[in-house]
Amino acid sequence: MFVVIFGRPACPYCVRAKEYAETLKQKRDDFNYRYVDIHAEGISKADLEKTVGKPVETVPQIFIDQEHIGGCDDFEAYAKEHLGLFD
């Protein structure tokens, strides 16, 4: 499983999503992730909307195996239910 997190600096939800991903990486051999700093990479809101396929108001925007999951809360719920995030 590969997760991509699109986020920005100083965003508390982006930091939390990265922390969840790092925890999962340590716990699971089948999990890896990439964090994409949209500011450093020059990714605009319009670029992100094209990738997501709908209007984007917030970051992070998270994809699991190229499928858009949503934001930090969505990722947390998915990881709890399917990946044993807090087990």
Buried (B, 14 or more C-beta within 10 A) or exposed (E): EEBBBBBBEEBEBBBBBBEBBEBBEEEEEEBEBEBBBBEEEEBEEEBBBEBBEEEBEEBBBBBBEEEBBBBBEBBBEBBEEEBEBEE
